[in-house]
Amino acid sequence: MERTLVLLKPDAVQRGLVGAITHRFERKGLKIVALKLMQITRKLAQRHYAPHKGKDFYEPLLEFVTAGPTVAIVLEGNDAVRVARTMMGDTFGPEAIPGTIRGDYGMSKRYNLIHGSDSPATAAKEIELFFSPNEVCHYDRPRDAWTYARAGGELI
């Protein structure tokens, strides 16, 4: 199973959207294997957003993600990175289509509610930034037998 990191940014927390957003991922069939409320430090934000250093939005982004609590989540599921990002919608809420998280809840081009890893390789690195190995749970859910079909041992 693939894992991805999702961050519910300070605007999602302050607007009381944590439950609504996590519920959507669970309803889809993704499994929460780690979850915590945290205050992101500037140092952690700099490490996490290092690929954007030097861009015009870098400093405002650091200020934003360190301004209030964030919920960090590790989701697990078949093709979890792509599925989660599709559910999030376009980066900017006003441009995201209805039915996506940003399309349903986002109005700002600066405050975009949520972060999701962009590839399985990035997800592995990001998960290590936010969670120690003992904070990520391994467990089976009987309902997964009804979430995924199998063909020749492969989940489809």
C-alpha positions in Angstrom: 0.0 0.0 0.0 1.2 3.5 -0.8 1.4 6.3 1.8 1.1 10.0 1.4 1.5 13.0 3.7 -1.4 15.4 4.0 -1.2 18.7 6.0 -4.4 20.5 7.0 -3.0 24.0 7.2 -3.8 26.6 9.8 -6.7 28.0 7.8 -8.4 24.6 7.7 -7.9 24.2 11.5 -9.1 27.8 12.3 -12.1 27.3 10.1 -13.1 24.1 11.8 -12.7 21.9 8.7 -10.5 19.2 10.1 -13.3 16.7 10.7 -15.0 17.4 7.3 -11.8 17.0 5.4 -10.6 13.8 7.2 -14.0 12.4 6.8 -13.8 12.7 3.0 -10.5 10.8 2.9 -11.9 8.0 5.1 -15.2 7.8 3.1 -13.1 7.4 -0.1 -11.3 4.4 1.5 -8.0 5.9 2.5 -6.8 4.7 5.9 -5.4 7.1 8.5 -2.2 5.6 9.8 -0.9 8.7 11.6 -2.4 11.9 12.8 -1.4 14.8 15.0 -2.1 18.4 15.8 1.1 20.4 15.8 2.6 23.8 15.6 5.0 23.8 12.7 8.3 25.6 13.5 10.0 27.9 11.0 12.9 25.4 10.8 10.5 22.5 9.9 8.6 24.7 7.4 11.9 25.7 5.7 12.9 22.0 5.4 9.5 21.0 4.1 9.2 23.9 1.6 12.9 23.9 0.6 12.1 23.3 -3.1 10.3 26.6 -3.2 13.1 28.7 -1.7 13.7 31.8 -3.7 10.2 32.0 -5.2 8.1 35.0 -4.4 5.6 33.1 -2.3 8.2 31.3 -0.2 8.4 33.7 2.8 4.6 34.4 2.9 4.1 30.6 2.9 6.5 30.1 5.8 4.7 32.8 7.7 1.3 31.2 7.0 2.1 27.6 7.9 3.8 28.7 11.2 1.0 31.1 12.2 -1.3 28.5 13.8 -1.7 24.8 14.4 -1.6 22.3 11.6 -2.9 18.7 11.4 -0.4 16.3 9.9 -1.8 13.1 8.5 -0.4 10.0 6.9 -2.9 8.3 4.6 -2.5 4.8 3.2 -4.2 3.2 0.3 -3.8 2.0 -3.2 -2.4 4.9 -5.3 -2.8 7.1 -2.2 -0.8 10.1 -3.6 -2.8 10.5 -6.8 -6.1 9.8 -5.1 -5.5 12.3 -2.3 -4.2 15.0 -4.7 -7.2 14.6 -7.0 -9.5 15.0 -4.0 -7.7 18.2 -3.0 -8.3 19.9 -6.3 -6.4 22.7 -8.0 -4.0 24.7 -5.8 -6.1 27.8 -5.6 -9.6 27.5 -4.2 -11.3 29.9 -6.6 -10.1 27.9 -9.5 -10.7 24.4 -8.1 -13.8 22.6 -9.3 -16.7 21.9 -6.9 -16.5 18.4 -5.3 -12.9 18.8 -4.5 -11.7 19.9 -1.0 -10.4 23.2 -2.3 -13.3 23.6 -4.7 -15.8 23.2 -1.9 -14.0 25.1 0.9 -11.3 27.4 -0.7 -11.7 31.0 -1.6 -8.1 32.3 -1.3 -5.1 32.1 -3.6 -2.8 32.3 -0.6 -4.7 30.2 2.0 -5.2 26.9 0.3 -6.2 24.7 3.2 -4.2 21.6 2.5 -0.9 20.1 1.3 -0.4 16.7 -0.2 2.7 14.9 -1.3 3.3 15.1 -5.1 4.9 11.6 -5.5 5.5 8.5 -3.5 9.2 9.4 -3.2 8.3 12.9 -1.9 5.8 11.3 0.4 8.4 9.1 2.0 10.7 12.1 2.7 7.8 14.3 4.0 6.5 11.6 6.3 9.9 11.3 7.9 9.9 15.1 8.5 6.6 15.0 10.4 6.5 11.6 12.0 8.9 9.2 13.7 8.5 5.6 12.7 6.8 4.7 16.0 4.1 7.3 15.3 2.9 5.5 12.2 0.5 2.7 12.9 0.1 -0.6 11.1 -3.3 -2.2 11.3 -5.8 -4.1 9.3 -9.4 -3.0 8.7 -11.9 -5.7 7.8 -13.7 -3.2 5.6 -10.7 -3.0 3.2 -11.9 -6.4 1.8 -14.9 -4.4 0.5 -12.9 -1.3 -0.5 -10.5 -3.0 -2.9 -11.1 -5.8 -5.4 -8.2 -8.2 -6.1 -7.1 -9.6 -9.4 -4.3 -12.1 -9.3 -3.2 -10.8 -5.9 -3.1 -7.2 -7.1 -5.5 -4.6 -5.7 -7.7 -3.0 -8.4 
